[in-house]
Amino acid sequence: MAPPRRRYPYHWLRRVCTVTLGSLLIAATVLFLLPGNQLRSLHGVLRKGWHQHQTFGQEDLEKLLLSTPLEERLRNWSAYYTSGPHLAGKNLSQALWTRDRWKEYGIDDTSIVSYDVYLNYPAGHRLALLEKNSSSSRHTWDVTYEARLEEDVLEEDHTSGLSDRIPTFHGYSANGNVTASYVYANYGSYRDFSDLQDANVSLTGKIALVKYGHVFRGLKVKRAQDLGMVGVIMYSDPGDDGNNTIEHGVVPYPKGPARQPSSVQRGSVQFMSVAPGDPTTPGYPSKPGVPRVLPEGAIPSIPSIPISYEDALPLLRALNGHGPSASSFNKFWQSGGLQYRGVDYNVGPSPSSLAVNLVNQQEYVTTPIWNVVGVINGSLSDEVIILGNHRDAWIAGGAGDPNSGSAALNELVWAFGEAWRKGWRPLRTMVFCSWDGEETGLVGSTEWVEEYLPWLSGSAVAYVNVDIGVSGPRFSAAASPLLHAVLEEATGMVPSPNQTIEGQTVRDVWDRPIRTMGSGSDFTAFQDYAGIPSVDFGFKPGADDPVYHYHSNYDSFDWMDRFGDPGWHYHATVARVFGLVAAKLAMKPVIPFRAANYSDALIHYLDAAKSMLHDEHQPSGKNSSNAHHVSFRSLDKALQELNDVAIRFDESASILAAQSSKGIPWWKWWTSLKLVREILKTNRKYKFLERHFLYDQGLDGRSWFKHVVFAPGLWTGYSGATYPGLLESIESRNWTNAERWVDIITTRVHAATKLLE
């Protein structure tokens, strides 16, 4: 009997079709179940493939970023930006020029984002040393010294003599005309004023004469104001200039590298450690028609002016023999550099026969500022890298601050535009930002972050800032611990201009460690307010390098060309580091963060807090009886748990990164889909890790700052404080509040641990 005939002879084809259709159905179901943003991201990745499959891939991009920064082009960028005044709110032509150049170089989606902000401009000033005329029965005062309050015009420095050069003044300084005796208060830090109080030096009703340095200038004015003083005068003392000083036989600028005696540091005196940005719109963007508050408490109510050390000399000499000498104070008072000019650094007060007349006249207006923002859209629209530098300066120059960074940012735009023309496409969206209003109070970047906070909170991966790209030859950086690894990797690829051994990279000659994030530049709103991991870097001067004339007319193209960066090699180098950091963040399939670096740093920060608490508990007279035990047991345990989880998470991420670099055959689509899903899941956790350390109520007394780990020091401003709420409670010996902050930090650590698990 014959075997039964098969009803369908092509059963193998039926099986293939069944399996294929079933697989497609499963894949469609998986894709349908994914959130919309991940679906779009997956579509872009699967359609284009990983970056190594592009016609112009990651290796090509990095070669371009290492080779294209050209010294001549960077010099030309600097020459343009430094050719005339570009104060905040008065540089529209530069904003338009920058926008047009970016469009020309291929960033078609470039626009100007404006805000109406509260700013001041100089209208007049005076500083005079007065002596009582004892021969007059009317007790009149004679002027014994009238300060020039301006910088010398130098034939060798062409922008120093511009007819529209900007007068010396302080941003956000109060109007006033005060006449009073005065006190020398060292750097004007909280500690310095406390030292004067401990020495029974009368401060109320006096004018403070202080040196620049150590703390942000606005906090010098704030502390003087809090103590009932009526004005502040600031000068730059050559004792802080390292070894290149006239006292050491070094010729001053423009003939040599020492400080020009007439140089004056301008700058903002906003209380930036309380809140940056427009002081009339705290926490919301300064758009036309928005409600505004009075800026009281955010900017000074007493006048202040900046002067040169040349103008400070008569005031300092007039204090000789009056009050204690700085030599009788602690080590922080011993850095004066004008003894060779007849200054004994007595603190005063000045005798009743001497007084100072301080006049400060400012015009306050609400006026537009202009950010330039360019976008290169990536395959992953919900993963965004932001790159920024500010454009505005206090003077016509600004070759170091900020336009060395502006030149580097323009070079990046040129390079990424060139890569785009060659077929490169970024994995992540890249946003390029040329900020306005940074100098007055980080205004342009702060208002932008406040306006786009919902989008940034959901999409931003990192912010990369270059402010002063070059003011010397020594690399320096501050960063969130999440970004330490990518910064180390990038600097290890860039040849150093100052090699002592052939082949050395920037990383090889870099005197680390990486600093914690504080304030003083445009990363502040990203890191401390929005919880976006940030990094800021550049080349700074050391003790043996030419003196950098910060915020002075002599931060000029001519100074940079002859002393700051002859040959413009450091400009090219910082552009290379900038570009590589950006490329690695934008292109690596797995975001190149290290969670364990973060958790390890948190443990070290807590050790520092414990050390401070121990110091506060040492017997010290009246305070010793207030000693209190603050328990860190729960926080210690939480940090160790986070560290364990972070190590495992990084290991898993490294495996994913290795798998993504190998490539997967097209027919193993399920393996590819699974890998993409795992990478997106990992990236989402990396992206939101920093945000888990935000506390909605903010820091005590300065609620704009939301980060429980990083903030500017309350009384330092520039330098970063770690666990600021806790440390400030310990410093004020408020033990109940210290325990409260231990609980707050512990809660945030638990949330971060849960995220990574």
KANORFEN-V627198 format. One record per backbone hydrogen bond with DSSP energy under -1.0 kcal/mol. CO is the residue of the C=O (numbers start at 1). NH is the residue of the N-H. E is the energy in kcal/mol with one decimal. If there is no record, write none. Layout:
co	nh	e
CO	NH	E
CO	NH	E
This chain:
co	nh	e
10	14	-1.6
11	15	-2.1
12	16	-2.1
13	17	-2.5
14	18	-2.5
15	19	-2.8
16	20	-2.7
17	21	-3.0
18	22	-2.6
19	23	-2.6
20	24	-2.6
21	25	-2.3
22	26	-2.4
23	27	-2.9
24	28	-2.7
25	29	-2.3
26	30	-2.6
27	31	-2.7
28	32	-2.5
29	33	-2.0
35	39	-2.3
36	40	-2.3
37	41	-2.1
38	42	-3.2
39	43	-2.4
40	44	-2.1
41	45	-2.5
42	46	-3.3
43	47	-2.2
44	48	-2.2
45	49	-2.9
50	53	-2.3
51	54	-1.6
57	61	-2.5
58	62	-2.7
59	63	-2.0
60	64	-2.1
61	65	-2.5
62	66	-1.5
63	67	-1.6
64	68	-2.8
70	74	-2.5
71	75	-2.6
72	76	-1.8
73	77	-2.3
74	78	-2.4
75	79	-2.4
76	80	-2.0
77	81	-2.3
78	82	-2.3
80	83	-1.4
86	393	-2.1
87	90	-2.2
91	95	-2.0
92	96	-2.7
93	97	-2.2
94	98	-2.7
95	99	-2.5
96	100	-2.5
97	101	-2.4
98	102	-2.4
99	103	-2.3
100	104	-2.4
101	105	-1.9
102	107	-2.5
103	106	-1.5
106	108	-1.5
108	110	-2.0
109	375	-2.0
111	373	-2.8
113	371	-2.8
115	369	-2.1
117	367	-2.8
119	365	-2.7
121	363	-3.0
124	361	-2.9
126	359	-2.8
127	147	-2.6
128	357	-2.6
129	144	-2.8
129	145	-1.4
130	355	-2.1
131	142	-3.2
132	134	-1.1
133	136	-1.3
136	139	-1.1
140	133	-3.4
142	131	-2.8
145	129	-2.8
154	157	-1.3
157	160	-1.3
159	162	-1.1
162	165	-1.6
169	267	-1.0
170	173	-1.3
171	269	-2.7
176	360	-3.0
178	358	-3.1
180	356	-3.0
181	207	-2.1
182	350	-1.9
183	209	-3.1
185	188	-2.6
186	211	-3.4
189	193	-2.3
190	194	-1.8
191	195	-2.4
192	196	-1.9
193	197	-2.1
194	198	-2.7
195	199	-1.4
196	201	-2.6
197	200	-1.8
203	206	-2.2
206	230	-2.7
207	183	-2.5
208	233	-3.1
209	185	-2.5
210	235	-1.8
213	215	-2.2
216	219	-1.2
217	221	-1.5
218	222	-2.1
219	223	-2.1
220	224	-1.9
221	225	-2.8
222	226	-2.7
223	227	-1.5
224	229	-2.5
225	228	-1.8
228	205	-2.7
231	208	-2.7
232	305	-1.7
233	210	-3.0
234	307	-3.0
235	212	-2.5
237	240	-2.0
238	241	-1.8
243	245	-1.6
245	250	-2.3
246	249	-2.2
251	258	-2.3
252	255	-1.1
252	256	-1.7
257	547	-2.5
258	253	-2.3
260	263	-2.3
261	310	-1.4
267	171	-1.9
270	272	-2.1
271	274	-1.9
271	275	-1.4
278	281	-1.6
280	293	-2.2
281	284	-1.5
285	287	-1.8
286	116	-2.7
287	290	-1.9
295	298	-2.4
295	299	-1.1
298	271	-2.6
303	232	-1.7
305	234	-2.1
308	312	-1.4
309	313	-1.5
312	316	-2.5
313	317	-2.9
314	318	-1.6
316	319	-1.0
317	320	-1.6
319	322	-2.6
322	348	-2.1
324	347	-2.9
325	328	-2.0
326	329	-1.9
330	333	-1.9
331	334	-1.5
338	341	-1.4
338	343	-1.4
339	342	-2.1
345	326	-2.3
347	184	-2.2
351	354	-2.3
353	132	-2.8
355	130	-3.4
356	180	-2.0
357	128	-1.9
358	178	-2.6
359	126	-2.0
360	176	-2.4
361	123	-2.7
361	124	-1.6
363	121	-2.0
365	119	-2.8
367	117	-2.9
369	115	-1.5
371	113	-2.8
372	434	-3.0
373	111	-2.5
374	432	-3.3
376	430	-2.7
380	383	-1.5
380	429	-1.1
383	429	-1.7
384	461	-3.4
384	462	-1.0
385	431	-2.8
386	464	-2.9
387	433	-2.7
388	466	-2.1
389	435	-2.3
398	403	-2.3
402	405	-1.4
402	406	-1.4
403	407	-2.0
404	408	-1.6
405	409	-2.5
406	410	-2.4
407	411	-1.9
408	412	-1.8
409	413	-2.3
410	414	-2.4
411	415	-2.4
412	416	-3.2
413	417	-2.2
414	418	-2.2
415	419	-2.4
416	420	-2.2
417	421	-1.9
418	422	-1.1
419	424	-2.4
420	423	-1.5
426	379	-1.5
427	380	-3.3
429	385	-2.9
430	376	-2.7
431	387	-3.1
432	374	-2.8
433	389	-1.8
434	372	-2.4
435	391	-3.3
436	444	-1.0
437	443	-2.4
438	442	-3.1
441	277	-3.4
442	446	-1.9
443	447	-2.7
444	448	-1.7
445	449	-2.5
446	450	-2.5
447	451	-2.0
448	452	-2.5
452	456	-2.8
453	457	-3.1
454	458	-1.3
455	459	-1.7
456	460	-2.1
459	384	-2.2
462	386	-2.3
463	535	-1.7
464	388	-2.6
465	537	-1.3
467	469	-1.4
469	539	-2.8
474	540	-3.5
476	538	-2.0
477	515	-2.5
478	536	-2.8
480	483	-2.1
481	484	-1.2
483	487	-1.9
484	488	-2.5
485	489	-2.4
486	490	-2.4
487	491	-2.5
488	492	-1.4
490	493	-1.7
491	507	-1.6
494	506	-2.5
501	504	-1.8
504	496	-2.4
505	509	-1.4
510	512	-1.4
515	479	-2.1
521	524	-1.9
523	527	-2.9
524	528	-2.5
525	530	-1.9
526	532	-3.1
528	706	-1.9
528	707	-1.3
533	463	-2.4
534	480	-2.5
535	465	-3.1
536	478	-2.6
538	476	-2.5
539	471	-2.3
540	474	-2.6
542	545	-1.4
543	243	-2.8
548	550	-1.7
549	552	-1.7
551	266	-1.8
552	555	-2.2
554	556	-1.8
555	398	-3.1
555	399	-1.7
556	560	-2.4
557	561	-2.7
558	562	-1.6
559	563	-3.3
559	564	-2.0
560	565	-2.9
565	568	-2.5
568	572	-1.5
569	573	-2.0
570	574	-2.7
571	575	-1.9
572	576	-1.7
573	577	-2.3
574	578	-2.6
575	579	-2.6
576	580	-2.5
577	581	-2.6
578	582	-2.1
579	583	-2.7
580	584	-2.6
581	585	-2.0
582	586	-2.3
583	587	-2.1
584	588	-1.7
586	428	-1.7
591	593	-2.4
594	598	-1.1
595	599	-2.4
596	600	-2.5
597	601	-1.9
598	602	-2.3
599	603	-1.6
600	604	-1.9
601	605	-2.8
602	606	-1.9
603	607	-1.9
604	608	-1.8
605	609	-1.8
606	610	-2.6
607	611	-2.1
608	612	-2.1
609	613	-2.4
610	614	-2.5
611	615	-2.2
612	616	-2.3
613	617	-1.3
615	618	-1.1
620	623	-1.3
623	626	-1.9
624	627	-1.3
632	636	-3.2
633	637	-2.2
634	638	-2.2
635	639	-2.7
636	640	-2.0
637	641	-2.2
638	642	-2.3
639	643	-2.4
640	644	-2.3
641	645	-2.4
642	646	-2.9
643	647	-2.2
644	648	-1.7
645	649	-2.6
646	650	-2.7
647	651	-2.1
648	652	-2.3
649	653	-2.4
650	654	-2.5
651	655	-1.8
652	656	-2.0
653	657	-2.5
654	658	-2.3
655	659	-2.3
656	660	-2.4
657	661	-1.2
665	668	-1.8
668	672	-2.2
669	673	-3.0
670	674	-2.5
671	675	-2.3
672	676	-2.6
673	677	-2.4
674	678	-2.3
675	679	-2.5
676	680	-2.7
677	681	-2.1
678	682	-2.5
679	683	-3.1
680	684	-2.2
681	685	-1.5
682	686	-2.4
683	687	-3.0
684	688	-1.7
689	692	-1.2
690	693	-1.9
691	694	-1.5
693	708	-2.8
695	698	-2.1
699	702	-1.5
702	705	-1.6
705	699	-1.9
706	695	-3.1
709	723	-1.7
711	721	-3.6
713	716	-1.3
713	717	-2.2
716	216	-3.0
716	718	-1.8
718	519	-2.2
719	713	-2.5
721	711	-1.3
723	727	-2.8
724	728	-2.6
725	729	-1.4
726	730	-2.1
727	731	-2.7
728	732	-1.8
729	734	-2.7
730	733	-1.2
733	735	-1.1
734	738	-1.9
735	739	-2.3
736	740	-1.8
737	741	-2.3
738	742	-2.0
739	743	-2.0
740	744	-2.2
741	745	-2.7
742	746	-2.3
743	747	-2.2
744	748	-1.9
745	749	-2.4
746	750	-2.5
747	751	-1.9
748	752	-2.1
749	753	-2.4
750	754	-2.5
751	755	-1.9
752	756	-1.7
753	757	-1.4
